[in-house]
Amino acid sequence: SEEASSYAALRIFSCAIASTVSQPSEQLLLSNWTQSWASQVADRERLLKKREHIGAMPTRLETARQLEDVANIGGTATGVGIILSFITELVELSPRMNLKNVNVCFFIRELASLQSRVEANLLRDAMNAAQLLLRLFCLALREKTPYDYLKQFFPGSSLPMETARMMSKPETNTSNLLQMQHSGMNGNEYQSEKDQLLLEAIGCLFGLPWVKQEPLTFETGSVQRGRVTVALTPVAVQALTSIFEESKPSESNGMSKNDVQFYMSRFHHRLNMQKIDNIFERYGVQQPDGNQLLYLDGFLEFYRTAAQANELEVREHFHVLGYRPNLTRLSDEARFYSDESGEKHHNYPIEAIAIEVARYRSALPLLETTELLFNLNFAHHIIHSCPNPVAYTLLVAFAFGRDTRRIIHDALKLYQDNRQHWDNDWSQMCTTVFMILAAIPDEWQKDRINMLLTSDHNSALGLLRAGNTCHNTREHHHYAEKILELMKTLKKFRGVSNWMAENRVFQEWMQPQQRRMNPLQSRNDHSGRRDGHHNMHVNAHGHSDSEGVNESDIDSDDDDSAFDENLVKEMTVEGAGLREINGTYARIGQNDNVSKFMRTSRYNGRSVDFMLFRCKLTDGTRRWYISIVPENAHPGTTQDIDFYAVGPSQQHSVLDPNIPPRDGWMAIPSNGGGGPAPQVYPKESNVVGDDNEMGYL
């Protein structure tokens, strides 16, 4: 295609420029060019501070013109500097030429992400001196650029979209456009690709070369059934091979159906056994004992097909598993943390990115204009223009080590103003900004979290203060409930968790006993449970095959309004054929208006959380289950791996309808729940308020 040919040519030009920059004589000339640009920009900024009238920022050097004298390249002039000035001029003209816009952004991204550190740093410093970072910032936001002086400095790149359309030069309807039409790519998809390339270029200019997305597939050149065949790139194969090796049991060469179901649960996929069977029928290998295993070849073929069908979803898999957009992996320091017992746990994905950016802090540019990049307009554009890993990395880098009090105030106010419209883009953007700001482990983190949670500004109350104010009011109690859901996610960040342990202010309203006193409280019925009503299809086991809820990774539980003061704290499960199930389960909250219990144990060589809970089925009946519930997911969805369930004839304990029955359980062998079925009963002397604090038999 013409697009592929253009990109290949631009990569060749990038390598040629890098080769030129590697020469000491060119390095000296380019350094002088960079200093001259910095001096030229400083003069403009001094005039701006004096409030004197100034025109647009030049696209070429107005002083030290000998550095751009084409007749003396290699003598007094820098060939690379001349090219960079021409690129600067193209950026100012690019709003009027949509197709060229894409190529310019691609070229800048390639130059700013060269593998050679010396050449990359020289080129990046030179491009930033020529204000390419801010020019691209204006190009992204156009008329929404929040600073008037930037519109004055860069009138071309901040040209309003409508004006650009009226002024656009006619472009040839090349095969690039024909291919876009032939492939079914609409204008929004093309605009999205352009926006993403622009943001990747900004990230690379900022010193974050790993935001440059590595392709997952490539066209092989061969044709089958009239279609060009596609293969995984070597980098994707390498990453997926590592994922496969760490996901399969160490003693096996492949993954069983249970292994695949557990693996997919990490991504909140709702895969029932029928879908698992379909995966194994297409990609699995039959074993002599009648079982099937998914080997590496099948695993790779599954992802090759998936990447063609839904590339964004595959990239989200890499993100959850700790990979950067360029398919290199985050450090173990960023991906994991150890608890007091020394056991490793996964960091929340946003927190992992924040920790990784902190490790590279010294490499980030100390640009005075960097603070301009972190504002709500640009955050909204980033979050809705590129995949999560790229967006999170950019926003963390822009905010790291900076005073963000203004944006916290603005985001809290916007969140508060949109409390009646939770599903709009701006409200969801605020939620992401809150998580980004809470996750950054810099010297401002405690102050940032304190303001985010307890700000006392009337129009922008901190989250805890706002929840405390609104939870007992009829008009705004739903706002308090939304804040409660958000806080359950924020508490998973270690910075927030530590702050809340040290500061007990405005937290009383979050306690179940306080929320029971509120007569306005009603339980949220999230779709995605087994009784959800969202894209529901009942499978052979009677569960709904719902798509579930994943609203900005926010978790939520039911309230405790159905409970009296004598809550059972622990349940004992014993006698199960699957031995890992047996043991003591501690109460951790509620589901379906009754207690739910959890036990952490080892299963298939992994640390997992077994959950004992009740949920409502699609036929209106309720059942208790013992299952593995994926992290950050609600119990009672088809994400769960169910091992045992109570029979329909006995749905609750004879003694207490709020706890599971002792008998009547049945095994679910398709998921590994072997017989015999367990017995389940309260651990003796473990009721809240019992005088026996030991709680042992």
matplotlib code that plots the C-alpha trace (Angstrom):
import matplotlib.pyplot as plt

x = [0.0, 1.0, 0.8, 3.2, 5.6, 5.5, 6.2, 9.1, 10.6, 10.3, 12.1, 14.9, 15.2, 15.3, 18.1, 20.0, 19.5, 20.7, 23.8, 24.5, 24.0, 26.5, 29.3, 31.2, 31.2, 27.4, 26.9, 28.7, 26.7, 23.4, 24.2, 24.9, 21.6, 19.8, 21.3, 20.4, 16.8, 16.6, 17.9, 15.4, 12.5, 13.7, 13.7, 10.1, 9.1, 10.7, 8.7, 5.6, 6.2, 6.6, 3.1, 4.6, 2.9, 4.6, 3.8, 4.0, 7.0, 9.3, 9.7, 13.4, 16.3, 16.1, 19.5, 22.6, 21.3, 24.6, 23.6, 20.8, 22.7, 22.0, 25.2, 27.4, 26.1, 28.9, 30.8, 29.0, 25.5, 23.9, 22.0, 20.0, 19.0, 17.8, 15.6, 14.2, 13.3, 11.5, 9.6, 8.6, 7.2, 5.3, 3.7, 2.4, 1.0, -0.3, -3.8, -4.6, -3.2, -4.8, -2.8, 0.5, -0.3, -0.1, 3.3, 4.7, 3.7, 5.1, 8.4, 8.8, 8.0, 10.6, 13.3, 12.5, 12.6, 15.9, 17.6, 21.0, 20.8, 23.3, 21.7, 18.2, 19.0, 20.6, 17.7, 15.1, 16.7, 16.9, 13.2, 12.1, 14.2, 12.3, 9.1, 7.9, 6.4, 4.2, 3.4, 2.1, 0.2, -1.6, -2.1, -3.9, -6.3, -6.6, -9.0, -9.4, -5.8, -6.3, -3.6, -4.1, -0.4, 0.2, -2.4, -0.5, 2.9, 1.6, -1.3, -0.9, -0.9, -3.8, -5.9, -9.6, -10.8, -13.6, -11.3, -8.7, -11.4, -12.3, -8.6, -7.6, -5.6, -7.0, -5.1, -4.7, -7.0, -4.1, -4.2, -3.8, -7.4, -8.5, -7.2, -8.9, -12.2, -11.6, -10.8, -14.0, -12.0, -14.3, -13.3, -13.4, -11.0, -8.6, -8.8, -8.1, -5.0, -3.8, -4.4, -2.6, 0.5, 0.5, 0.3, 3.0, 5.2, 4.6, 5.5, 8.7, 9.7, 9.1, 11.6, 9.2, 10.1, 8.2, 4.9, 5.5, 3.3, 5.0, 2.9, 1.4, 1.0, 2.4, 1.3, 3.3, 2.7, 1.0, -2.7, -5.2, -8.8, -8.3, -7.0, -3.5, -2.3, -1.1, 1.5, 2.5, 5.6, 8.7, 8.4, 4.8, 5.8, 8.6, 6.2, 3.4, 5.9, 7.0, 3.3, 2.6, 5.5, 4.5, 0.8, 1.0, 1.7, 5.4, 5.1, 3.2, 4.0, 0.5, -2.5, -5.6, -9.1, -9.0, -5.6, -7.1, -10.2, -8.0, -5.8, -8.7, -10.2, -7.3, -8.7, -12.3, -13.4, -16.7, -15.8, -18.2, -17.1, -18.8, -16.5, -13.5, -14.5, -14.6, -11.1, -9.8, -11.7, -10.0, -6.5, -6.1, -4.6, -6.3, -4.4, -4.4, -6.4, -9.2, -8.3, -7.1, -4.2, -3.4, 0.3, 2.4, 1.6, -2.2, -1.7, 0.1, -2.5, -5.3, -3.7, -2.9, -6.6, -7.6, -5.3, -7.0, -10.5, -9.8, -6.3, -7.3, -8.4, -5.2, -3.2, -5.2, -4.1, -0.4, -1.1, -2.7, 0.3, 2.8, 3.9, 4.5, 3.0, 6.3, 6.0, 8.9, 8.0, 7.8, 10.4, 9.5, 9.7, 6.8, 4.8, 4.9, 5.0, 5.6, 3.4, 4.6, 4.9, 7.0, 4.4, 4.3, 1.2, 0.5, 0.4, -2.7, -1.9, -1.9, 0.2, 2.7, 3.0, 3.5, 6.3, 8.0, 7.9, 9.4, 12.4, 13.1, 12.5, 16.1, 15.7, 12.5, 13.1, 13.1, 11.1, 9.6, 6.6, 5.9, 3.3, 1.2, 0.7, -1.3, -4.7, -8.2, -8.7, -5.6, -6.3, -9.7, -8.1, -5.5, -7.8, -10.3, -7.7, -5.3, -5.2, -5.0, -1.3, -0.3, -2.7, -1.7, 2.0, 1.7, -0.5, 1.7, 4.8, 3.3, 2.1, 5.2, 7.0, 4.7, 2.3, -1.1, -3.3, -5.0, -5.9, -7.1, -9.4, -10.7, -11.3, -13.1, -15.3, -16.0, -16.8, -19.1, -20.8, -21.4, -22.8, -26.1, -24.4, -22.0, -21.7, -20.5, -16.9, -15.9, -17.0, -15.1, -12.1, -12.2, -12.2, -9.1, -7.3, -8.0, -6.5, -3.4, -2.8, -3.2, -0.8, 2.2, 4.9, 6.7, 7.3, 3.9, 1.9, 0.7, -0.3, -2.0, -4.0, -4.9, -6.3, -8.0, -9.8, -10.4, -10.4, -12.8, -13.5, -17.3, -17.4, -14.7, -15.0, -12.6, -14.0, -14.2, -15.5, -18.2, -19.3, -19.5, -21.6, -24.0, -24.5, -27.6, -29.2, -32.0, -30.9, -27.2, -27.0, -26.3, -23.3, -22.0, -22.6, -20.6, -17.8, -17.8, -17.3, -14.5, -12.8, -12.9, -10.6, -8.4, -7.8, -6.1, -3.3, -0.7, -0.4, -4.1, -4.3, -1.4, -3.0, -6.4, -4.7, -3.0, -6.0, -9.4, -11.2, -14.4, -14.3, -17.1, -19.8, -18.2, -18.6, -21.5, -23.2, -23.3, -24.7, -27.4, -28.8, -29.6, -33.2, -32.5, -29.8, -30.7, -28.6, -27.1, -28.0, -25.0, -25.5, -22.8, -23.8, -25.7, -28.9, -27.8, -30.0, -27.3, -26.8, -27.9, -27.7, -28.2, -25.8, -26.1, -25.2, -27.9, -25.5, -25.9, -23.2, -23.2, -20.6, -20.4, -19.4, -15.9, -16.5, -13.0, -11.9, -14.3, -15.4, -18.6, -20.3, -23.8, -24.5, -25.0, -28.6, -30.0, -27.7, -28.3, -25.6, -24.6, -22.7, -20.8, -17.2, -15.8, -17.0, -15.4, -15.3, -14.2, -14.3, -14.1, -12.5, -10.5, -8.3, -7.3, -10.9, -10.9, -10.2, -11.4, -13.2, -13.3, -16.2, -15.1, -18.4, -21.7, -23.2, -26.8, -27.7, -25.9, -22.3, -19.6, -16.4, -12.9, -9.9, -6.5, -4.8, -2.5, -4.1, -2.2, 1.0, -0.6, -1.9, -5.7, -8.7, -11.5, -14.8, -17.9, -20.9, -24.5, -25.9, -29.2, -29.5, -31.3, -34.4, -34.8, -33.5, -30.5, -27.5, -24.3, -21.0, -17.4, -15.4, -12.3, -13.5, -11.0, -9.4, -11.4, -14.5, -17.9, -18.7, -21.5, -20.5, -19.4, -15.9, -15.9, -14.4, -17.0, -16.0, -18.9, -22.5, -25.4, -28.2, -31.5, -33.4, -31.5, -30.4, -29.6, -28.8, -31.7, -30.5, -29.7, -30.8, -27.9, -25.2, -24.7, -26.1, -24.0, -25.1, -26.6, -23.5, -22.6, -19.3, -18.8, -16.3, -16.0, -14.1, -12.1, -14.5, -14.0, -16.1, -16.9, -18.7, -17.8, -19.7, -19.9, -20.6, -19.9, -16.6, -17.6, -17.5, -16.9, -20.0, -19.3, -19.6, -18.8, -16.8, -14.5, -12.1, -9.9, -12.7, -11.2, -12.9]
y = [0.0, 3.6, 4.2, 1.3, 2.6, 6.1, 4.9, 2.7, 5.6, 7.8, 5.2, 5.1, 8.9, 8.7, 6.2, 8.5, 11.5, 9.4, 8.4, 12.1, 13.1, 10.5, 12.5, 14.8, 17.8, 17.6, 17.2, 20.4, 22.3, 20.9, 21.9, 25.4, 25.4, 24.2, 27.0, 29.6, 28.4, 28.5, 32.1, 33.0, 31.6, 33.3, 36.7, 36.1, 35.2, 38.3, 40.4, 38.5, 39.3, 43.0, 42.7, 44.0, 43.0, 40.0, 37.9, 34.2, 32.1, 31.7, 28.3, 29.0, 30.7, 34.5, 34.9, 32.8, 32.3, 30.8, 27.6, 27.2, 28.3, 25.4, 26.3, 25.6, 22.4, 20.6, 23.8, 26.5, 25.0, 21.9, 19.8, 18.1, 21.6, 22.7, 19.5, 20.1, 23.7, 22.4, 19.9, 22.8, 24.7, 21.6, 21.3, 24.9, 24.1, 20.5, 21.5, 22.4, 19.1, 16.2, 13.4, 15.1, 15.6, 11.9, 11.6, 14.6, 13.1, 9.7, 11.2, 13.2, 10.1, 8.1, 10.8, 11.2, 7.5, 6.4, 3.6, 5.3, 7.4, 10.1, 10.7, 10.5, 13.0, 15.5, 15.3, 15.5, 18.5, 20.2, 19.5, 20.7, 23.9, 24.6, 24.2, 21.1, 19.7, 22.8, 23.0, 19.4, 20.2, 23.0, 20.8, 18.3, 20.8, 23.4, 26.1, 24.4, 25.3, 26.7, 29.4, 32.5, 33.2, 29.8, 30.5, 33.7, 31.9, 29.0, 30.3, 27.6, 24.5, 25.9, 26.8, 25.9, 22.7, 24.4, 27.2, 24.5, 22.8, 26.0, 26.8, 23.2, 22.7, 20.0, 16.7, 14.0, 11.1, 8.7, 5.0, 5.8, 7.2, 4.5, 1.8, 3.5, 3.4, -0.2, -1.4, 0.1, 2.6, 5.5, 9.1, 8.6, 5.6, 7.6, 10.6, 8.3, 6.9, 10.4, 11.5, 8.5, 9.1, 12.7, 11.7, 9.1, 11.8, 14.0, 11.2, 10.4, 14.1, 14.1, 11.3, 8.3, 6.3, 3.2, 4.9, 4.2, 1.3, -1.8, -3.4, -6.8, -8.2, -7.7, -8.8, -11.8, -11.0, -14.4, -14.6, -17.3, -17.3, -13.8, -12.3, -11.3, -13.4, -11.8, -13.1, -12.0, -9.8, -11.3, -8.9, -10.0, -13.6, -13.1, -11.4, -13.9, -16.8, -15.4, -14.9, -18.5, -19.9, -18.1, -18.9, -22.6, -25.0, -25.6, -29.3, -29.2, -28.2, -26.8, -25.1, -27.0, -25.6, -24.5, -22.8, -20.8, -19.9, -18.6, -16.8, -15.0, -14.0, -11.6, -9.5, -9.6, -11.8, -13.6, -16.9, -19.8, -23.4, -23.4, -20.6, -22.3, -25.5, -23.5, -22.2, -25.7, -27.1, -24.6, -24.3, -27.2, -30.6, -33.9, -35.9, -39.7, -39.5, -37.6, -34.2, -31.3, -29.0, -25.6, -25.6, -22.6, -22.8, -22.8, -19.9, -17.8, -18.7, -17.7, -14.2, -13.8, -14.3, -12.1, -9.3, -9.2, -9.1, -6.7, -5.2, -2.9, -5.8, -7.7, -4.6, -4.3, -7.9, -6.8, -3.8, -5.9, -8.3, -5.5, -4.7, -1.2, -0.2, -1.1, -4.6, -4.3, -5.2, -3.0, -3.7, -6.1, -3.2, -1.6, -4.7, -6.2, -5.3, -7.5, -7.6, -7.9, -11.7, -11.3, -12.6, -10.8, -9.1, -7.3, -3.5, -1.9, -1.2, 2.6, 2.5, 0.2, 2.7, 5.5, 3.6, 2.9, 6.6, 7.4, 5.1, 7.1, 10.5, 11.7, 11.1, 13.3, 16.8, 19.7, 21.9, 25.0, 24.5, 20.9, 22.0, 23.4, 19.9, 18.7, 20.4, 19.0, 19.7, 17.9, 15.1, 14.6, 14.5, 12.0, 9.6, 9.5, 9.4, 6.5, 3.2, 3.2, 2.4, 5.3, 7.7, 6.7, 7.0, 10.5, 11.8, 10.4, 11.9, 15.3, 15.5, 13.8, 16.1, 19.1, 21.3, 19.9, 21.9, 23.8, 20.7, 18.9, 21.8, 22.0, 18.2, 18.1, 21.0, 19.3, 16.0, 17.8, 19.7, 16.5, 14.5, 14.0, 12.7, 10.0, 8.3, 11.3, 11.6, 14.4, 12.5, 9.4, 11.6, 13.0, 9.5, 8.6, 11.9, 11.2, 7.7, 9.1, 11.8, 9.4, 6.8, 9.1, 8.3, 11.7, 14.3, 15.8, 12.6, 13.1, 16.7, 15.7, 12.9, 15.1, 17.8, 15.2, 13.7, 16.6, 19.9, 22.3, 24.6, 24.9, 24.3, 21.6, 19.5, 16.7, 13.2, 12.2, 15.5, 15.6, 12.0, 12.9, 16.0, 14.3, 10.8, 11.7, 14.1, 12.9, 15.1, 14.1, 10.7, 9.0, 11.3, 9.8, 6.3, 7.1, 8.5, 5.4, 3.2, 5.4, 5.3, 1.5, 1.6, 4.4, 2.5, -0.1, 2.4, 2.1, 5.9, 6.3, 3.3, 4.6, 8.1, 6.7, 4.6, 7.7, 10.1, 9.1, 12.3, 12.1, 8.3, 7.5, 7.8, 5.0, 2.4, -0.1, 0.8, 4.4, 3.7, 1.4, 4.4, 6.1, 5.3, 6.5, 3.8, 1.3, -1.6, -1.0, -3.9, -4.1, -5.8, -8.3, -10.5, -13.7, -11.8, -8.9, -7.8, -6.7, -8.8, -11.8, -15.4, -18.4, -21.2, -24.8, -24.0, -21.4, -18.5, -15.3, -14.7, -11.0, -8.5, -7.2, -3.8, -2.3, 1.4, 2.9, -0.1, 0.9, -1.9, -1.9, -4.0, -4.1, -2.4, -4.1, -3.0, -6.5, -7.6, -7.5, -7.0, -10.6, -11.1, -14.4, -13.5, -16.8, -20.0, -23.4, -25.4, -29.0, -32.4, -31.1, -33.3, -30.3, -29.9, -26.3, -25.3, -26.5, -24.1, -21.0, -18.2, -14.7, -12.3, -9.5, -7.7, -8.7, -9.7, -10.2, -8.7, -11.5, -12.0, -13.1, -14.8, -15.3, -17.5, -17.0, -20.3, -21.8, -23.4, -24.7, -23.1, -19.6, -17.6, -17.2, -15.9, -18.5, -16.8, -18.2, -16.1, -16.1, -14.7, -14.5, -16.6, -15.6, -17.7, -15.7, -18.4, -17.9, -20.2, -20.2, -20.9, -21.5, -20.0, -18.1, -14.5, -12.4, -9.5, -6.3, -8.1, -8.6, -12.2, -13.8, -13.2, -15.7, -14.5, -16.8, -20.3, -22.2, -25.4, -26.1, -24.9, -25.6, -27.7, -25.9, -27.8, -26.1, -22.5, -21.3, -22.5, -23.8, -21.8, -18.5, -17.6, -15.1, -17.8, -20.8, -24.3, -27.0, -29.7, -30.0, -28.9, -30.4, -30.5, -28.9, -31.3, -29.4, -26.7, -29.0, -29.3, -33.0, -35.0, -35.4, -32.1, -30.1, -29.3, -25.6, -24.2, -21.2, -21.4, -21.8, -18.6, -16.2, -14.0, -10.2, -9.2, -12.6, -12.4, -15.1, -13.0, -16.0, -17.5, -21.0, -24.3]
z = [0.0, -0.4, 3.3, 4.1, 1.4, 2.8, 6.3, 5.0, 3.2, 6.3, 8.4, 5.9, 6.1, 9.9, 9.8, 7.3, 9.6, 12.6, 10.7, 9.9, 13.5, 14.6, 13.0, 15.5, 13.1, 12.6, 16.4, 17.0, 14.4, 15.6, 19.2, 18.0, 16.1, 19.2, 21.3, 18.7, 18.6, 22.5, 22.4, 19.7, 21.8, 24.9, 23.2, 22.2, 25.7, 27.1, 24.7, 25.8, 29.5, 28.6, 27.0, 23.7, 20.4, 18.9, 15.9, 15.3, 16.4, 13.4, 11.8, 10.9, 12.6, 12.2, 13.9, 13.2, 9.7, 8.6, 10.4, 7.8, 4.7, 2.2, 0.2, 3.2, 4.6, 6.4, 6.7, 8.6, 8.2, 9.7, 7.3, 10.0, 11.4, 8.0, 7.8, 11.3, 10.4, 7.4, 9.5, 11.8, 8.9, 7.8, 11.2, 10.9, 7.5, 8.2, 9.5, 5.9, 4.5, 6.3, 4.7, 5.1, 8.8, 9.4, 7.7, 9.5, 12.9, 11.9, 10.9, 14.1, 16.1, 14.3, 14.8, 18.5, 19.2, 17.7, 19.5, 19.8, 23.0, 21.9, 18.5, 19.9, 22.7, 20.3, 17.9, 20.7, 22.3, 18.9, 18.1, 21.5, 21.1, 17.8, 19.9, 18.1, 21.4, 21.9, 18.2, 18.3, 21.5, 19.6, 16.6, 18.9, 20.5, 17.7, 18.8, 22.2, 23.1, 26.6, 26.3, 24.1, 23.8, 22.3, 19.7, 19.0, 18.8, 16.7, 14.6, 12.0, 14.2, 16.4, 13.3, 14.1, 12.4, 10.5, 9.2, 8.1, 6.1, 4.3, 3.6, 2.7, -0.4, -2.7, -2.1, -4.7, -4.1, -3.9, -3.3, 0.4, 0.3, -2.0, 0.3, 3.2, 1.4, 0.2, 3.7, 5.1, 7.3, 8.1, 8.8, 12.5, 12.4, 10.1, 12.5, 15.4, 13.7, 13.1, 16.6, 18.0, 15.9, 17.0, 20.7, 20.2, 18.7, 21.7, 24.0, 22.2, 22.2, 25.9, 26.4, 26.5, 23.4, 24.7, 23.9, 20.3, 19.5, 18.1, 15.3, 16.3, 12.8, 9.3, 5.8, 4.5, 0.8, 0.2, -0.6, 0.5, -0.6, -2.1, 1.1, 2.0, 4.9, 8.1, 10.7, 14.1, 14.2, 15.8, 18.8, 19.4, 19.1, 21.7, 24.1, 23.7, 24.2, 27.5, 28.5, 27.6, 29.5, 32.7, 32.3, 31.9, 34.8, 35.2, 34.9, 31.6, 28.1, 27.5, 29.1, 30.1, 29.9, 33.5, 32.9, 30.0, 31.9, 34.8, 32.4, 30.6, 34.0, 34.4, 31.6, 32.9, 30.0, 30.6, 29.1, 29.8, 29.2, 25.8, 24.7, 26.2, 24.3, 21.1, 21.7, 22.2, 19.3, 17.0, 18.6, 21.0, 20.6, 21.7, 24.3, 24.6, 27.8, 26.0, 27.4, 25.3, 25.8, 24.2, 23.1, 22.2, 18.5, 19.2, 21.7, 19.1, 16.4, 18.8, 19.3, 15.6, 14.8, 17.8, 16.7, 13.3, 14.8, 17.7, 18.0, 20.9, 23.0, 22.4, 23.3, 26.5, 27.4, 27.0, 29.2, 32.0, 31.8, 32.3, 28.7, 27.3, 24.0, 22.3, 23.7, 26.1, 29.7, 32.7, 35.4, 38.2, 40.6, 38.7, 38.2, 41.7, 45.3, 48.4, 51.4, 55.0, 54.6, 51.5, 49.1, 45.7, 44.4, 41.1, 41.3, 39.8, 36.1, 36.4, 39.5, 37.7, 34.9, 37.5, 39.2, 35.9, 34.9, 38.3, 37.5, 34.4, 36.0, 35.4, 31.7, 31.4, 29.9, 32.4, 30.1, 31.5, 29.3, 30.4, 33.0, 30.1, 28.9, 31.9, 31.6, 31.4, 27.7, 26.7, 29.2, 27.7, 24.2, 25.2, 27.0, 24.1, 21.3, 22.1, 24.0, 27.8, 28.2, 25.9, 27.6, 31.2, 30.4, 28.9, 31.7, 34.4, 32.8, 32.3, 36.0, 37.6, 40.1, 39.3, 41.3, 40.2, 42.6, 39.8, 37.8, 41.0, 41.7, 38.1, 38.0, 41.3, 40.2, 36.8, 38.6, 41.0, 38.2, 36.2, 39.2, 37.3, 34.1, 35.2, 31.9, 29.8, 28.6, 30.9, 34.1, 33.0, 32.2, 35.7, 37.2, 35.2, 36.2, 39.8, 39.5, 37.6, 40.3, 43.2, 41.7, 41.0, 43.6, 43.8, 46.5, 45.9, 46.3, 49.9, 49.3, 46.1, 47.8, 50.7, 48.4, 46.2, 49.2, 51.6, 49.6, 51.3, 48.4, 48.1, 44.3, 44.3, 47.5, 48.0, 47.4, 51.1, 52.2, 49.4, 50.3, 54.0, 53.1, 50.6, 51.9, 54.1, 51.6, 49.3, 46.4, 46.4, 48.1, 44.7, 44.3, 47.6, 46.3, 43.2, 45.3, 47.4, 44.4, 43.2, 46.7, 46.6, 43.6, 44.8, 48.1, 46.0, 45.3, 48.1, 48.4, 49.0, 51.3, 53.5, 53.6, 54.7, 57.4, 58.8, 58.3, 59.6, 58.8, 56.7, 56.5, 59.0, 56.4, 54.4, 57.2, 56.6, 60.0, 59.0, 55.6, 57.1, 58.9, 55.6, 54.6, 51.1, 50.5, 47.9, 46.6, 43.1, 40.8, 38.5, 35.2, 34.7, 37.6, 36.9, 37.2, 34.9, 32.1, 29.6, 26.5, 28.4, 27.1, 29.3, 28.9, 29.9, 33.5, 33.8, 34.2, 32.2, 29.6, 30.3, 29.2, 32.7, 34.0, 33.8, 34.5, 34.7, 36.7, 39.6, 41.9, 44.0, 46.6, 48.0, 51.3, 54.6, 55.1, 55.3, 58.3, 62.0, 64.6, 64.9, 61.6, 61.2, 60.7, 59.5, 57.7, 57.6, 54.4, 54.8, 53.1, 49.5, 46.9, 45.7, 48.8, 48.1, 48.7, 52.3, 55.2, 56.9, 54.9, 56.4, 55.8, 53.5, 52.8, 51.1, 47.8, 47.0, 50.4, 52.3, 53.6, 51.3, 52.5, 51.1, 51.5, 49.9, 48.9, 46.3, 43.2, 40.2, 41.6, 41.9, 44.8, 44.3, 46.2, 46.7, 47.3, 49.1, 48.0, 46.9, 43.7, 41.7, 38.6, 35.4, 36.3, 39.6, 41.9, 44.2, 44.8, 46.8, 45.0, 45.9, 43.1, 42.0, 41.4, 39.3, 41.0, 40.7, 39.5, 41.1, 42.2, 40.4, 36.7, 34.1, 34.8, 37.9, 37.9, 39.8, 41.7, 44.0, 44.2, 46.6, 45.1, 44.3, 47.0, 49.8, 49.1, 52.6, 56.1, 58.2, 61.1, 59.4, 55.8, 55.5, 55.5, 53.2, 54.1, 55.7, 53.2, 49.8, 47.9, 44.5, 42.6, 39.2, 37.6, 34.3, 36.2, 38.4, 41.4, 42.2, 44.6, 47.3, 47.8, 50.9, 54.1, 55.0, 58.5, 60.7, 62.6, 66.3, 68.5, 65.5, 65.7, 65.9, 69.5, 71.0, 74.2, 73.0, 70.9, 70.0, 67.9, 67.8, 68.2]

ax = plt.figure().add_subplot(projection="3d")
ax.plot(x, y, z, "-o")
ax.set_aspect("equal")
plt.show()
